[in-house]
Amino acid sequence: MEKNSNIEMITGDPKRAINKLSIPIIVSMFLIFANNIIDTVWVAGLGSDPLAALGYVTPLFMVLIGIGNGIGAGGNSLISRYIGAKNRKSANNAAIHNLILGIILSIAVSIILLTFLKPLLLVMGASSVLKYAMDYAIVIFAFAFAMLLPPIFGGAFRAEGDVKRATIPLAISAITNMIIDPIFIYTLNLGVAGAAWATVIAHLFAVVLMLYWMLIKKDTYLKYGRENFKNDLKMYKDILVVGIPASLEQLIISALTIVINFMLTIVSGPTAVAAYTAGWRIINIGMLPGIGVGTASISVAGVAYGARKYENLRVTARYSVKVALIASIIICIILNIFANQIAFIFCYSEGSAHLEPLIASFLQIMCLFILYVPFGATAGNVFQGVGKGTISFALTTFRELILVLIFAYLLGFCLNMGEIGIYYGMLLGGGIGSLICYACIELYINKLIRSNKHGI
């Protein structure tokens, strides 16, 4: 395999690789969430009903992003394992399969979401703000490929250690969105649909730039020429074995959001949903160190597993948790101290001013959720890196859809604690579930190390 600084980095010291990969990944993820925050902030100026409408569409939007991230993780895992095994020919072929799969899924997902959009929104409880929700969602899902392809292509870039190319297009998207959002919403008087058009146009820049690097400039480590492609159904399967469970994990998280929205609608109405929508987007940003370091571990774990260096797998898991936890503690403290100031950015208009104390209270409670993320995210992503996507999915389902919902229901309804009880239940379920997930990855790695020592 020819000399390449990015390849040498991800096949070398796992700690150094995590450090090098995670910061650009965190930045790129921050920029994705920044796009959502920008939409939320500008739409908040239209009033609480348009803001609540975004809350009902957000779970479906996150399913879209989750499919992109999931397939990107599947491609990343497969390509990384080939790179670890020093099989560049297969790595190139896997990258092309990843590209083709991304295009096919983009078309299919767009058709499915548009077909079932209205009934889905009604089932989710959006009837009171349906027009606003449809205005936003139709534009977003008609151009689903613009949201899906960047994370799928980014998975291939991360597999070869080239996180700059996975990050720069998203930076351009975020800056573009910042500039054109208010123009489309207010100057062109398009309202919530304007926020959707701005998001789509911004993402299109990322797609075009990534395709230019891969297919026209052709200076990436992985090569996408026809001569490097040999159709192999097993490669599609191997990507999907990790990609589908990883995508379903986001579906599980989105399902959780839908149910939480429904619970909040019962106990407090659309106002609570609006506060949860705004506050949860801030919490999502606070989770980025845990998620970003975990995502970096997919490449590092895949390479270690492909090379059968299982001690490096243990170092990857433990170091990822340590780094992410330190960052998460700092963010948790900042959110708790500045909760009121952060809440104000969503409540600057007369129509949304009443949400400020609700959002601030939410942030002060739910910032603790951030502390659990390093354990659950690292465990899930290391399992994905070694090709065990199904285990990752099972753990996420247990953590998010079972434990979190059970405790949210018990505290919110059975103990009559209302929306505060729902939030405390989410904390309790998430904490227990994340620690169980991390215990599972430690046990799995220990088993690999013992098997390797005995030549199994």
Solvent accessible surface area in square Angstrom, and as a share of the most:
residue,aa,sasa,rsa
1,M,93,0.42
2,E,103,0.46
3,K,176,0.75
4,N,39,0.20
5,S,88,0.57
6,N,46,0.24
7,I,11,0.06
8,E,88,0.40
9,M,13,0.06
10,I,3,0.02
11,T,48,0.28
12,G,34,0.33
13,D,76,0.39
14,P,10,0.07
15,K,92,0.39
16,R,117,0.43
17,A,0,0.00
18,I,0,0.00
19,N,65,0.33
20,K,106,0.45
21,L,1,0.00
22,S,4,0.03
23,I,116,0.59
24,P,29,0.18
25,I,3,0.01
26,I,41,0.21
27,V,65,0.37
28,S,6,0.04
29,M,29,0.13
30,F,89,0.37
31,L,21,0.11
32,I,25,0.13
33,F,26,0.11
34,A,8,0.07
35,N,3,0.01
36,N,11,0.06
37,I,20,0.10
38,I,20,0.10
39,D,1,0.01
40,T,0,0.00
41,V,34,0.19
42,W,86,0.30
43,V,0,0.00
44,A,0,0.00
45,G,25,0.24
46,L,65,0.32
47,G,12,0.11
48,S,30,0.19
49,D,68,0.35
50,P,6,0.04
51,L,0,0.00
52,A,1,0.01
53,A,0,0.00
54,L,1,0.00
55,G,2,0.02
56,Y,2,0.01
57,V,0,0.00
58,T,24,0.14
59,P,1,0.01
60,L,11,0.05
61,F,10,0.04
62,M,25,0.11
63,V,19,0.11
64,L,0,0.00
65,I,9,0.05
66,G,2,0.02
67,I,31,0.15
68,G,0,0.00
69,N,57,0.29
70,G,2,0.02
71,I,3,0.02
72,G,0,0.00
73,A,6,0.05
74,G,0,0.00
75,G,0,0.00
76,N,0,0.00
77,S,0,0.00
78,L,6,0.03
79,I,0,0.00
80,S,0,0.00
81,R,51,0.19
82,Y,50,0.19
83,I,1,0.01
84,G,7,0.07
85,A,59,0.46
86,K,159,0.67
87,N,60,0.31
88,R,49,0.18
89,K,169,0.72
90,S,22,0.14
91,A,0,0.00
92,N,11,0.06
93,N,14,0.07
94,A,0,0.00
95,A,0,0.00
96,I,13,0.07
97,H,0,0.00
98,N,1,0.01
99,L,18,0.09
100,I,50,0.25
101,L,15,0.07
102,G,0,0.00
103,I,76,0.39
104,I,97,0.49
105,L,42,0.21
106,S,3,0.02
107,I,105,0.53
108,A,39,0.30
109,V,14,0.08
110,S,15,0.10
111,I,108,0.55
112,I,99,0.50
113,L,17,0.08
114,L,69,0.34
115,T,89,0.51
116,F,109,0.45
117,L,3,0.02
118,K,103,0.44
119,P,69,0.43
120,L,63,0.31
121,L,0,0.00
122,L,79,0.39
123,V,120,0.69
124,M,6,0.03
125,G,27,0.26
126,A,0,0.00
127,S,75,0.48
128,S,83,0.53
129,V,5,0.03
130,L,32,0.16
131,K,150,0.64
132,Y,88,0.33
133,A,0,0.00
134,M,38,0.17
135,D,47,0.24
136,Y,11,0.04
137,A,0,0.00
138,I,81,0.41
139,V,15,0.09
140,I,0,0.00
141,F,0,0.00
142,A,45,0.35
143,F,60,0.25
144,A,0,0.00
145,F,73,0.30
146,A,0,0.00
147,M,1,0.00
148,L,0,0.00
149,L,11,0.05
150,P,1,0.01
151,P,15,0.10
152,I,0,0.00
153,F,2,0.01
154,G,1,0.01
155,G,0,0.00
156,A,1,0.01
157,F,1,0.00
158,R,26,0.09
159,A,0,0.00
160,E,3,0.01
161,G,2,0.02
162,D,17,0.09
163,V,12,0.07
164,K,144,0.61
165,R,39,0.14
166,A,5,0.04
167,T,16,0.09
168,I,80,0.40
169,P,0,0.00
170,L,15,0.08
171,A,29,0.22
172,I,67,0.34
173,S,0,0.00
174,A,0,0.00
175,I,98,0.50
176,T,23,0.13
177,N,0,0.00
178,M,91,0.41
179,I,107,0.55
180,I,28,0.14
181,D,0,0.00
182,P,30,0.19
183,I,71,0.36
184,F,36,0.15
185,I,2,0.01
186,Y,87,0.33
187,T,104,0.60
188,L,96,0.48
189,N,129,0.66
190,L,78,0.39
191,G,19,0.18
192,V,6,0.04
193,A,20,0.16
194,G,0,0.00
195,A,0,0.00
196,A,0,0.00
197,W,88,0.31
198,A,0,0.00
199,T,1,0.01
200,V,1,0.00
201,I,52,0.27
202,A,0,0.00
203,H,6,0.03
204,L,55,0.27
205,F,103,0.43
206,A,0,0.00
207,V,7,0.04
208,V,98,0.56
209,L,41,0.20
210,M,1,0.00
211,L,51,0.25
212,Y,90,0.34
213,W,26,0.09
214,M,3,0.01
215,L,76,0.38
216,I,125,0.64
217,K,107,0.45
218,K,121,0.51
219,D,63,0.33
220,T,4,0.02
221,Y,12,0.05
222,L,0,0.00
223,K,67,0.28
224,Y,22,0.08
225,G,17,0.16
226,R,218,0.79
227,E,149,0.67
228,N,39,0.20
229,F,66,0.27
230,K,155,0.66
231,N,94,0.48
232,D,51,0.26
233,L,134,0.67
234,K,128,0.54
235,M,10,0.04
236,Y,35,0.13
237,K,130,0.55
238,D,26,0.14
239,I,0,0.00
240,L,46,0.23
241,V,61,0.35
242,V,0,0.00
243,G,0,0.00
244,I,83,0.42
245,P,13,0.08
246,A,11,0.09
247,S,13,0.08
248,L,62,0.31
249,E,22,0.10
250,Q,30,0.13
251,L,78,0.39
252,I,17,0.09
253,I,56,0.28
254,S,2,0.01
255,A,29,0.23
256,L,5,0.03
257,T,16,0.09
258,I,44,0.22
259,V,50,0.28
260,I,0,0.00
261,N,2,0.01
262,F,106,0.44
263,M,15,0.07
264,L,0,0.00
265,T,45,0.26
266,I,104,0.53
267,V,51,0.29
268,S,50,0.32
269,G,14,0.14
270,P,58,0.36
271,T,51,0.30
272,A,2,0.01
273,V,0,0.00
274,A,0,0.00
275,A,2,0.02
276,Y,4,0.01
277,T,10,0.06
278,A,0,0.00
279,G,0,0.00
280,W,27,0.10
281,R,18,0.06
282,I,15,0.08
283,I,0,0.00
284,N,23,0.12
285,I,41,0.21
286,G,1,0.01
287,M,15,0.07
288,L,4,0.02
289,P,13,0.08
290,G,0,0.00
291,I,50,0.25
292,G,0,0.00
293,V,3,0.01
294,G,0,0.00
295,T,11,0.07
296,A,1,0.01
297,S,0,0.00
298,I,4,0.02
299,S,1,0.01
300,V,4,0.02
301,A,0,0.00
302,G,0,0.00
303,V,8,0.05
304,A,4,0.03
305,Y,57,0.22
306,G,21,0.21
307,A,38,0.29
308,R,133,0.49
309,K,104,0.44
310,Y,17,0.06
311,E,88,0.39
312,N,37,0.19
313,L,0,0.00
314,R,58,0.21
315,V,48,0.27
316,T,0,0.00
317,A,0,0.00
318,R,119,0.43
319,Y,38,0.15
320,S,0,0.00
321,V,13,0.07
322,K,123,0.52
323,V,43,0.25
324,A,0,0.00
325,L,49,0.24
326,I,98,0.50
327,A,32,0.24
328,S,0,0.00
329,I,78,0.39
330,I,96,0.49
331,I,42,0.21
332,C,11,0.06
333,I,93,0.47
334,I,82,0.41
335,L,13,0.06
336,N,64,0.33
337,I,111,0.56
338,F,98,0.41
339,A,0,0.00
340,N,81,0.42
341,Q,112,0.50
342,I,33,0.17
343,A,0,0.00
344,F,112,0.47
345,I,71,0.36
346,F,0,0.00
347,C,4,0.02
348,Y,95,0.36
349,S,22,0.14
350,E,170,0.76
351,G,39,0.37
352,S,0,0.00
353,A,51,0.40
354,H,91,0.41
355,L,0,0.00
356,E,51,0.23
357,P,86,0.54
358,L,64,0.32
359,I,0,0.00
360,A,5,0.04
361,S,43,0.28
362,F,1,0.00
363,L,0,0.00
364,Q,76,0.34
365,I,22,0.11
366,M,0,0.00
367,C,1,0.00
368,L,79,0.39
369,F,13,0.05
370,I,0,0.00
371,L,46,0.23
372,Y,60,0.23
373,V,17,0.10
374,P,0,0.00
375,F,41,0.17
376,G,3,0.03
377,A,17,0.13
378,T,0,0.00
379,A,0,0.00
380,G,10,0.09
381,N,19,0.10
382,V,0,0.00
383,F,4,0.02
384,Q,10,0.04
385,G,0,0.00
386,V,4,0.02
387,G,15,0.15
388,K,77,0.33
389,G,0,0.00
390,T,88,0.51
391,I,69,0.35
392,S,0,0.00
393,F,52,0.22
394,A,55,0.42
395,L,21,0.11
396,T,4,0.02
397,T,30,0.18
398,F,71,0.30
399,R,28,0.10
400,E,14,0.06
401,L,53,0.26
402,I,76,0.39
403,L,24,0.12
404,V,0,0.00
405,L,26,0.13
406,I,86,0.43
407,F,42,0.17
408,A,0,0.00
409,Y,111,0.42
410,L,74,0.37
411,L,29,0.14
412,G,3,0.03
413,F,50,0.21
414,C,71,0.43
415,L,112,0.56
416,N,133,0.68
417,M,82,0.36
418,G,21,0.20
419,E,39,0.17
420,I,66,0.33
421,G,0,0.00
422,I,0,0.00
423,Y,5,0.02
424,Y,92,0.35
425,G,0,0.00
426,M,0,0.00
427,L,11,0.06
428,L,84,0.42
429,G,0,0.00
430,G,1,0.01
431,G,7,0.07
432,I,71,0.36
433,G,0,0.00
434,S,4,0.03
435,L,104,0.52
436,I,69,0.35
437,C,1,0.00
438,Y,34,0.13
439,A,50,0.39
440,C,42,0.25
441,I,0,0.00
442,E,28,0.13
443,L,122,0.61
444,Y,35,0.13
445,I,1,0.00
446,N,40,0.20
447,K,126,0.53
448,L,27,0.13
449,I,12,0.06
450,R,137,0.50
451,S,29,0.18
452,N,62,0.32
453,K,153,0.65
454,H,139,0.62
455,G,68,0.66
456,I,148,0.75
